[in-house]
Amino acid sequence: MNPFRFSTPTALATVLGASLVLLLVLPFVTLAFSTSVSDLRAAYEHPMFAPALKLSLGTSLASLGLTALLGTPLAWWLATTPSRVGRITEIAVQLPIIVPPAVVGGALLQTFGRRGLLGGLLSDLGVQLPFSVQAVVLAQILVSSPFFVQTATSTFRELDRDLTIVARTLGASPTEAFIRVALPAAAPGLLTGASLSCARALGEFGATLLFAGNMPGVTQTMPLAIFTALESDVRLAIVLALVLVALGAALLAAVRTFPTFASAASKS
């Protein structure tokens, strides 16, 4: 037998895989080495930095909270219903993942804008959604919630249904069985979905720009601040980008850590 029979494909796969890793990592490494301590200090003291960071963190957490509140029961229903309506609903929920964010922003304007489908009704109620903080949150929910719902649905489908059946036979209502049995068992997957959803909300740009605008101190999130800084101060834009990279890396670490921690806690 030729001892090198399988070496060539393995070596080729290694080279191809390493090339992709290099392509994915090199831009961020270059970004990190494109700044200095003085640039970091100047960016921290820039009047654009703190409001944009505060707004991004606040709106991302708000959108995550609403996504978890509304998306968890939706994911449970999608995981437990065998109907065709459920399958169609699941496709509809995943649609924002593949639709360009600019299209999402335009759709939001056509729905909630002053001349949109619900614009007149909202105006009569004294509510103006476009170009407000609420518009930022709504745009983030639309683009980030599918990641949570998709992950949560998969997690619920993998649960042992006997757990909830036993809870029902012991007298628990469907709601009690869901809250006291299904949710704790699905906690690792739900936390993973929450981290992915929050990361997507932090990086949202296109839908926010079209639906909420780019008003400093009002609707200017970190991605929009980077877009603005690129026109006048590239060093500031680089530092802002590094902050978003750091936040994204922290959330990815949470995706890896939370499931292990939750599983260990449930076994102890």
MIFI-757145 format. One record per residue (C-alpha): residue in three letters; x, y, z. Coordinates in nm, 4 decimals, decimal comma. Example, Ala and Ser with C-alpha at 12.3 -4.5 7.8 and 13.67 -1.06 7.14 Angstrom:
REM residues 2
[marti ALA; [1,2300; -0,4500; 0,7800]]
[marti SER; [1,3670; -0,1060; 0,7140]]
REM end
This chain:
REM residues 268
[marti MET; [0,0000; 0,0000; 0,0000]]
[marti ASN; [0,1213; 0,3462; -0,0827]]
[marti PRO; [0,1885; 0,5182; 0,2567]]
[marti PHE; [0,1260; 0,8567; 0,0964]]
[marti ARG; [-0,2117; 0,7610; -0,0463]]
[marti PHE; [-0,4101; 0,9868; 0,1866]]
[marti SER; [-0,1455; 1,2485; 0,2575]]
[marti THR; [-0,2105; 1,4655; -0,0467]]
[marti PRO; [-0,5849; 1,5191; 0,0095]]
[marti THR; [-0,5205; 1,5831; 0,3787]]
[marti ALA; [-0,2447; 1,8327; 0,3017]]
[marti LEU; [-0,4639; 2,0024; 0,0426]]
[marti ALA; [-0,7529; 2,0270; 0,2875]]
[marti THR; [-0,5196; 2,1742; 0,5480]]
[marti VAL; [-0,3869; 2,4347; 0,3071]]
[marti LEU; [-0,7348; 2,5312; 0,1894]]
[marti GLY; [-0,8691; 2,5500; 0,5425]]
[marti ALA; [-0,5710; 2,7512; 0,6641]]
[marti SER; [-0,6149; 2,9905; 0,3712]]
[marti LEU; [-0,9727; 3,0588; 0,4722]]
[marti VAL; [-0,8749; 3,1105; 0,8371]]
[marti LEU; [-0,6048; 3,3532; 0,7278]]
[marti LEU; [-0,8513; 3,5399; 0,5074]]
[marti LEU; [-1,0984; 3,5687; 0,7964]]
[marti VAL; [-0,8496; 3,6648; 1,0669]]
[marti LEU; [-0,5907; 3,8774; 0,8858]]
[marti PRO; [-0,8107; 4,1882; 0,8369]]
[marti PHE; [-0,8868; 4,2035; 1,2099]]
[marti VAL; [-0,5229; 4,1533; 1,3039]]
[marti THR; [-0,4288; 4,4300; 1,0634]]
[marti LEU; [-0,6974; 4,6485; 1,2161]]
[marti ALA; [-0,5575; 4,5915; 1,5649]]
[marti PHE; [-0,2062; 4,6900; 1,4563]]
[marti SER; [-0,3329; 4,9997; 1,2745]]
[marti THR; [-0,3892; 5,1981; 1,5919]]
[marti SER; [-0,1910; 5,3142; 1,8929]]
[marti VAL; [-0,2445; 5,4006; 2,2564]]
[marti SER; [-0,2720; 5,7683; 2,1686]]
[marti ASP; [-0,5377; 5,6870; 1,9092]]
[marti LEU; [-0,7317; 5,4909; 2,1704]]
[marti ARG; [-0,7124; 5,7804; 2,4137]]
[marti ALA; [-0,8178; 6,0334; 2,1504]]
[marti ALA; [-1,1122; 5,8177; 2,0440]]
[marti TYR; [-1,2238; 5,7712; 2,4050]]
[marti GLU; [-1,2254; 6,1477; 2,4530]]
[marti HIS; [-1,4019; 6,2150; 2,1217]]
[marti PRO; [-1,7589; 6,3441; 2,1696]]
[marti MET; [-1,8906; 6,0847; 1,9245]]
[marti PHE; [-1,7579; 5,7805; 2,1110]]
[marti ALA; [-1,9479; 5,7625; 2,4395]]
[marti PRO; [-2,2990; 5,8442; 2,3045]]
[marti ALA; [-2,2655; 5,5938; 2,0194]]
[marti LEU; [-2,1377; 5,3180; 2,2483]]
[marti LYS; [-2,4054; 5,3850; 2,5096]]
[marti LEU; [-2,6792; 5,3871; 2,2465]]
[marti SER; [-2,5538; 5,0659; 2,0833]]
[marti LEU; [-2,5351; 4,8799; 2,4130]]
[marti GLY; [-2,8687; 5,0112; 2,5374]]
[marti THR; [-3,0652; 4,9429; 2,2210]]
[marti SER; [-2,9035; 4,6010; 2,1720]]
[marti LEU; [-3,0019; 4,4943; 2,5236]]
[marti ALA; [-3,3536; 4,6339; 2,4752]]
[marti SER; [-3,3965; 4,4509; 2,1450]]
[marti LEU; [-3,2594; 4,1325; 2,3018]]
[marti GLY; [-3,5039; 4,1548; 2,5903]]
[marti LEU; [-3,8004; 4,1995; 2,3583]]
[marti THR; [-3,6732; 3,9269; 2,1273]]
[marti ALA; [-3,6406; 3,6795; 2,4135]]
[marti LEU; [-3,9815; 3,7745; 2,5555]]
[marti LEU; [-4,1631; 3,7344; 2,2239]]
[marti GLY; [-3,9390; 3,4815; 2,0531]]
[marti THR; [-3,9181; 3,2132; 2,3233]]
[marti PRO; [-4,2866; 3,1151; 2,3166]]
[marti LEU; [-4,2815; 3,1447; 1,9366]]
[marti ALA; [-3,9857; 2,9050; 1,9191]]
[marti TRP; [-4,1630; 2,6604; 2,1511]]
[marti TRP; [-4,4707; 2,6670; 1,9282]]
[marti LEU; [-4,2623; 2,6189; 1,6139]]
[marti ALA; [-4,0819; 2,3252; 1,7755]]
[marti THR; [-4,3980; 2,1502; 1,8914]]
[marti THR; [-4,6487; 2,2140; 1,6128]]
[marti PRO; [-4,6529; 1,9718; 1,3176]]
[marti SER; [-4,8829; 2,1895; 1,1080]]
[marti ARG; [-4,8056; 2,3420; 0,7702]]
[marti VAL; [-4,8749; 2,6836; 0,9212]]
[marti GLY; [-4,5827; 2,6281; 1,1555]]
[marti ARG; [-4,3475; 2,5478; 0,8677]]
[marti ILE; [-4,4600; 2,8532; 0,6733]]
[marti THR; [-4,4204; 3,0702; 0,9832]]
[marti GLU; [-4,0678; 2,9394; 1,0380]]
[marti ILE; [-3,9708; 3,0320; 0,6826]]
[marti ALA; [-4,1212; 3,3792; 0,7277]]
[marti VAL; [-3,9328; 3,4318; 1,0536]]
[marti GLN; [-3,6012; 3,3381; 0,8898]]
[marti LEU; [-3,6561; 3,5698; 0,5909]]
[marti PRO; [-3,4700; 3,8730; 0,7388]]
[marti ILE; [-3,1528; 3,6606; 0,7568]]
[marti ILE; [-3,1234; 3,6451; 0,3781]]
[marti VAL; [-3,2805; 3,9812; 0,2897]]
[marti PRO; [-3,0325; 4,2745; 0,2641]]
[marti PRO; [-3,0592; 4,5127; 0,5633]]
[marti ALA; [-3,1291; 4,8035; 0,3284]]
[marti VAL; [-3,4409; 4,6209; 0,2107]]
[marti VAL; [-3,5435; 4,5718; 0,5735]]
[marti GLY; [-3,5027; 4,9449; 0,6370]]
[marti GLY; [-3,7114; 5,0331; 0,3338]]
[marti ALA; [-3,9812; 4,7874; 0,4398]]
[marti LEU; [-3,9904; 4,9420; 0,7876]]
[marti LEU; [-4,0358; 5,2872; 0,6370]]
[marti GLN; [-4,3178; 5,1642; 0,4166]]
[marti THR; [-4,4862; 5,0104; 0,7197]]
[marti PHE; [-4,4247; 5,2582; 1,0012]]
[marti GLY; [-4,3272; 5,5751; 0,8131]]
[marti ARG; [-4,5460; 5,8847; 0,8047]]
[marti ARG; [-4,7006; 5,7747; 0,4744]]
[marti GLY; [-4,6651; 5,4031; 0,5460]]
[marti LEU; [-4,9254; 5,1380; 0,6115]]
[marti LEU; [-4,9493; 5,2103; 0,9854]]
[marti GLY; [-4,8046; 5,5609; 0,9793]]
[marti GLY; [-5,1377; 5,7409; 0,9877]]
[marti LEU; [-5,2694; 5,5326; 1,2761]]
[marti LEU; [-4,9514; 5,5816; 1,4763]]
[marti SER; [-4,9566; 5,9549; 1,4060]]
[marti ASP; [-5,3126; 5,9784; 1,5382]]
[marti LEU; [-5,1919; 5,8092; 1,8559]]
[marti GLY; [-4,9056; 6,0578; 1,8877]]
[marti VAL; [-4,6373; 5,8010; 1,8026]]
[marti GLN; [-4,3561; 5,8822; 1,5599]]
[marti LEU; [-4,1335; 5,5779; 1,5098]]
[marti PRO; [-3,9006; 5,6744; 1,2217]]
[marti PHE; [-3,5776; 5,8535; 1,3153]]
[marti SER; [-3,6092; 5,7790; 1,6864]]
[marti VAL; [-3,4421; 5,5527; 1,9415]]
[marti GLN; [-3,7444; 5,3256; 1,9175]]
[marti ALA; [-3,6761; 5,2946; 1,5458]]
[marti VAL; [-3,3236; 5,1739; 1,6237]]
[marti VAL; [-3,4607; 4,9047; 1,8556]]
[marti LEU; [-3,7244; 4,7982; 1,6032]]
[marti ALA; [-3,4674; 4,7688; 1,3238]]
[marti GLN; [-3,2402; 4,5640; 1,5479]]
[marti ILE; [-3,5244; 4,3312; 1,6458]]
[marti LEU; [-3,6156; 4,2700; 1,2843]]
[marti VAL; [-3,2633; 4,1729; 1,1772]]
[marti SER; [-3,1476; 3,9934; 1,4948]]
[marti SER; [-3,4505; 3,8040; 1,6277]]
[marti PRO; [-3,4389; 3,5308; 1,3583]]
[marti PHE; [-3,1042; 3,4154; 1,4989]]
[marti PHE; [-3,2565; 3,3709; 1,8445]]
[marti VAL; [-3,5774; 3,2079; 1,7221]]
[marti GLN; [-3,3919; 2,9687; 1,4923]]
[marti THR; [-3,1518; 2,8581; 1,7666]]
[marti ALA; [-3,4255; 2,8329; 2,0289]]
[marti THR; [-3,6487; 2,6297; 1,7966]]
[marti SER; [-3,3702; 2,3802; 1,7273]]
[marti THR; [-3,2986; 2,3560; 2,0990]]
[marti PHE; [-3,6615; 2,2894; 2,1907]]
[marti ARG; [-3,6855; 2,0220; 1,9202]]
[marti GLU; [-3,3941; 1,8354; 2,0754]]
[marti LEU; [-3,5514; 1,8260; 2,4220]]
[marti ASP; [-3,6832; 1,5019; 2,5663]]
[marti ARG; [-4,0612; 1,5429; 2,5378]]
[marti ASP; [-4,1099; 1,2902; 2,8172]]
[marti LEU; [-3,9992; 1,5595; 3,0639]]
[marti THR; [-4,2959; 1,7819; 2,9891]]
[marti ILE; [-4,5312; 1,4840; 2,9622]]
[marti VAL; [-4,4339; 1,3710; 3,3111]]
[marti ALA; [-4,4840; 1,7240; 3,4413]]
[marti ARG; [-4,8330; 1,7287; 3,2905]]
[marti THR; [-4,9229; 1,3941; 3,4460]]
[marti LEU; [-4,8128; 1,5311; 3,7833]]
[marti GLY; [-5,0680; 1,8092; 3,7531]]
[marti ALA; [-4,8699; 2,0897; 3,5916]]
[marti SER; [-5,0491; 2,3078; 3,3379]]
[marti PRO; [-4,8983; 2,3493; 2,9883]]
[marti THR; [-4,7611; 2,6889; 3,0916]]
[marti GLU; [-4,6123; 2,5530; 3,4143]]
[marti ALA; [-4,4531; 2,2604; 3,2299]]
[marti PHE; [-4,3023; 2,5017; 2,9793]]
[marti ILE; [-4,1654; 2,7446; 3,2418]]
[marti ARG; [-4,0509; 2,4956; 3,5052]]
[marti VAL; [-3,9303; 2,2092; 3,2848]]
[marti ALA; [-3,8703; 2,3081; 2,9219]]
[marti LEU; [-3,7032; 2,6446; 2,9819]]
[marti PRO; [-3,4398; 2,5229; 3,2330]]
[marti ALA; [-3,3574; 2,2248; 3,0119]]
[marti ALA; [-3,3202; 2,4492; 2,7069]]
[marti ALA; [-3,1204; 2,7200; 2,8870]]
[marti PRO; [-2,7824; 2,6503; 2,7153]]
[marti GLY; [-2,9332; 2,6766; 2,3671]]
[marti LEU; [-3,1389; 2,9824; 2,4571]]
[marti LEU; [-2,8286; 3,1586; 2,5891]]
[marti THR; [-2,6434; 3,0766; 2,2693]]
[marti GLY; [-2,9266; 3,2200; 2,0618]]
[marti ALA; [-2,9376; 3,5295; 2,2810]]
[marti SER; [-2,5646; 3,5899; 2,2332]]
[marti LEU; [-2,5897; 3,5537; 1,8556]]
[marti SER; [-2,8932; 3,7820; 1,8443]]
[marti CYS; [-2,7238; 4,0482; 2,0561]]
[marti ALA; [-2,4114; 4,0360; 1,8401]]
[marti ARG; [-2,6210; 4,0848; 1,5272]]
[marti ALA; [-2,8041; 4,3773; 1,6852]]
[marti LEU; [-2,4746; 4,5435; 1,7815]]
[marti GLY; [-2,3519; 4,5264; 1,4230]]
[marti GLU; [-2,6735; 4,6382; 1,2543]]
[marti PHE; [-2,6166; 4,9187; 1,0031]]
[marti GLY; [-2,8300; 4,9289; 0,6883]]
[marti ALA; [-3,1809; 4,9029; 0,8309]]
[marti THR; [-3,0938; 5,1457; 1,1102]]
[marti LEU; [-2,9532; 5,4023; 0,8672]]
[marti LEU; [-3,2664; 5,4017; 0,6507]]
[marti PHE; [-3,5292; 5,3750; 0,9241]]
[marti ALA; [-3,3715; 5,5587; 1,2197]]
[marti GLY; [-3,1228; 5,7888; 1,0495]]
[marti ASN; [-2,7741; 5,8843; 1,1592]]
[marti MET; [-2,8280; 6,1608; 1,4138]]
[marti PRO; [-2,5380; 6,2007; 1,6613]]
[marti GLY; [-2,6492; 6,1502; 2,0191]]
[marti VAL; [-2,9965; 6,0368; 1,9096]]
[marti THR; [-2,9861; 5,7433; 1,6662]]
[marti GLN; [-2,6147; 5,7163; 1,5841]]
[marti THR; [-2,5021; 5,3681; 1,6889]]
[marti MET; [-2,1438; 5,2427; 1,6732]]
[marti PRO; [-2,1645; 5,1152; 1,3128]]
[marti LEU; [-2,3127; 5,4477; 1,2027]]
[marti ALA; [-2,0426; 5,6349; 1,3961]]
[marti ILE; [-1,7792; 5,4348; 1,2079]]
[marti PHE; [-1,9473; 5,5288; 0,8801]]
[marti THR; [-1,9418; 5,8973; 0,9789]]
[marti ALA; [-1,5841; 5,8906; 1,1089]]
[marti LEU; [-1,4520; 5,7378; 0,7866]]
[marti GLU; [-1,5352; 6,0642; 0,6092]]
[marti SER; [-1,3166; 6,2792; 0,8337]]
[marti ASP; [-1,1080; 6,0781; 1,0836]]
[marti VAL; [-0,9941; 5,7324; 0,9765]]
[marti ARG; [-0,8082; 5,6725; 1,3044]]
[marti LEU; [-1,1267; 5,7299; 1,5022]]
[marti ALA; [-1,3129; 5,4915; 1,2717]]
[marti ILE; [-1,0480; 5,2242; 1,3290]]
[marti VAL; [-1,0761; 5,2530; 1,7073]]
[marti LEU; [-1,4554; 5,2387; 1,6935]]
[marti ALA; [-1,4290; 4,9315; 1,4748]]
[marti LEU; [-1,1910; 4,7689; 1,7225]]
[marti VAL; [-1,4393; 4,8284; 2,0022]]
[marti LEU; [-1,7085; 4,6494; 1,8032]]
[marti VAL; [-1,4677; 4,3648; 1,7280]]
[marti ALA; [-1,3931; 4,3317; 2,1000]]
[marti LEU; [-1,7622; 4,3273; 2,1877]]
[marti GLY; [-1,8273; 4,0688; 1,9181]]
[marti ALA; [-1,5426; 3,8517; 2,0432]]
[marti ALA; [-1,6808; 3,8725; 2,3963]]
[marti LEU; [-2,0220; 3,7598; 2,2770]]
[marti LEU; [-1,8691; 3,4726; 2,0806]]
[marti ALA; [-1,6832; 3,3675; 2,3946]]
[marti ALA; [-2,0149; 3,3789; 2,5775]]
[marti VAL; [-2,1677; 3,1524; 2,3110]]
[marti ARG; [-1,8975; 2,8967; 2,3915]]
[marti THR; [-1,9033; 2,9431; 2,7681]]
[marti PHE; [-2,2720; 2,9751; 2,8581]]
[marti PRO; [-2,3858; 2,6312; 2,7375]]
[marti THR; [-2,1070; 2,4569; 2,9294]]
[marti PHE; [-2,1762; 2,6613; 3,2423]]
[marti ALA; [-2,5517; 2,6046; 3,2220]]
[marti SER; [-2,5102; 2,2323; 3,1684]]
[marti ALA; [-2,2767; 2,2035; 3,4638]]
[marti ALA; [-2,5176; 2,4035; 3,6806]]
[marti SER; [-2,8127; 2,1845; 3,5823]]
[marti LYS; [-2,6216; 1,8676; 3,6739]]
[marti SER; [-2,5010; 1,9967; 4,0120]]
REM end
